[in-house]
Amino acid sequence: MGYGQHQSFYLRDRWLNKAIRHLEIDERFFYDKEAFEKIGLGKNMVQSLRYWVVATGVVSEEFNDERKKVHRITEVGRLISKFDRFVKFQDTAAILHYQMVKDKEPSTAWYWYFNDFNETIITKDNLLDELISWVKKNENKPVSERSLKRDIDCLVRLYSAGQSASDPEEVIQSPLNKIGLIEENKSVVYKRSASVEDIGLSALMYVLLDYRENHDMNDISVDDLVNQKGLWGKVFNMKRSSIVNALNEMTQNPTYNLTFIRTNNLDLIRIPDTPSITFLHQEYSRKVGE
């Protein structure tokens, strides 16, 4: 699992766009000794950005034919670059967040906080203690507490940077600030319950389609949407009432092609077999009027 790989820098606005522009020219850009000068960031920030592009799923880290590591823009990355390169849509921010928290790697602390950790109000110190305890139970080798503290600090700032207008260090916002899943006040961390408007129906549908593709299942229960790791209730901390409201909107809109199925008093949602990337392309084309 992965810890502390962000060099203590949370993702900044426009960073993803900067990285994609350079990776379109050179798949080994992050191994260029002059990368920091070309992109206009400090050396540690470039290393941080290398982590963030992979963590958010806009880039994949692979080996080329020469067995050298390269960074290739994913289909999701190309769509975001084409239609929303500066992350103006709520849906885009929500999708980037989902890409980070759906798997244990490379953003283990994020996966843990949204999928395993159930408290919604906790001091930052106690939050660190909880992560340390979880890591000790789930890792075969020791992990530096300093790395875990950096993860907690970065996790909170990724969603809350910019909330305090009086703090000059918080002027530069993260693109995930707009979905507001975390707030901090006097060292107390609050996990907010997201509404449909916070996330966007397009992002919610993308999660369903991506989940279907990764788990080879066409039917999902409402209980799964509330409680299953990698789905709405966990990933976005959505309450059951918000989930039901979203489903009602989506089942009444032919765009999403969702249907309810009642079987033995169990509410099931049948997910269409539309490829997730095809759906996203259609949605972004509609949003920007192409």
C-alpha angles and dihedrals in degrees: 000000000000131000137170097359095135096077087236092290117123117216112279130211111271094014093110091051091050092051096047092050091055095041090054086064100036125018089197094051093125090059093053110112089216095048094110092056094045094051097037099237135114118266093253090048090054089054088048091050091051087059096045097051090056095040093054093047098240090115134032124212111225144152120255126216090278090056091248122136116254135174115230124191111243126223089257089051092051092049093050091046091051101042108021110013093158094046098242096152122081088222093059093051090047092050092050089051092049092050088055100048104035095082135039092239140098094357101042097161090053092049090049096047096051102032107030107021112079104182115106100190122042140136115258091242092053090045089057090049090053092051092048090052092049093048092051089054096045105036127075093206131044120266122208112256087216090062091049091050089052089052093052093047092047094044092055095045093047089068102026106040108124097028092107111061090186094063111083091198090061097058093100107072130207117237087238092059090087095066089053099206093154132041129183127201124171092341093309114123120212123196104210124215106239123226126214089257092054092056108026129230092255091059092046091052091047089055091053093048093045091047091051091051094048097043101033095231129129100189126061126179125226087243089057091051089053101042112017120104112249095026135100102278094053103030096047099021088237119173120233091251091055091047092052091047090052092049091050091053093046098046090052092052115075090208091078099040092208120155134193118229122194112209121165090338091306119129109225128182116212111214118211119238093242110138109251093231092051090053092049092050091052092047096048091046088054093046095053094038099245 
